Amino acid sequence: MKGHDHGEPAPSVIVCRVNIHTPDLHQEEVAMQLVQSLTVASVIILLVACRSKEIHLYDKEGYGPNTAEISIKGDKGMAYWRWGQKTFAMPVTLVHDGVIHSPVPGGLLELKMADGTLLSFTGTQGQLVCFKGCAKAYLPRVWLSRGED
C-alpha cells in the first residue's frame, strides 16, 4: 500500500494492551499478617536457640586429693575428677533436669557419661546427693550445685 502522495508505505498501527492489576486489599492484608507472623516466629526461635542452660556441680569436700567437677552447657558437658593418683575426664549428657532449673524445690537430675554410666542425683537446687552411678565411677556422693540461664 502506498502513502498519500509520496509513494511511501502507510504507517503500521501497533496496538498494545496493558493490563493493570490492582491487588485485592484483603490479599494484601493477609500477606502482611503472614510476614509479621513469620518475623515474630523467627525472632522467638532465635532467642530460644541462643539461650542455653548451664549446670555446674562441685564436690562438696572442695579441692582435696579426690575432687570432682561437672560442667554442662545446654545438653552436653564434661566431668573432671581425681581419685588418688589418677585424673579422669569424660563427656556427659544431660538426661533429665528436675532440680537445677526446676521451679519446684527438690527433684531428680540425671546425667549419662560417655561410657554409658547413668548418674542420678536428688536434692535441692544448692546441694545434691548422688544415689546411682557415682560409686562405680569413683565420683563423690555429695555435690554442691549451681545453675545459670
C-alpha angles and dihedrals in degrees: 000000000000129000125252103277108335100067094243124136116265114260116262119241114227117200117201121190116204119190111203110199117203108199120236107254091220091057090049091052092049091049091050091050090050092051091048092049092049091048093051092046091050092051092049092049091048093051093048093047093050093050115081131175120235127205124191123187122186132188106258091221090064124218109344136123091299109040133154141189133182121195123186129180114187105332100328134067149131136267118211124185145154126219114182108310095342127092120202135193125180136165115249133195127210109241100171134357110195094144119038100046096022120117089215118074116242126021144123131306117189128188129179119213121216090253090059097258111145114217115201123192133182132186141074131320091269104040131030135187119211108223100170134040102359097096091052091052094042091246124146121266099220121054138179114224138202131178133195133189 
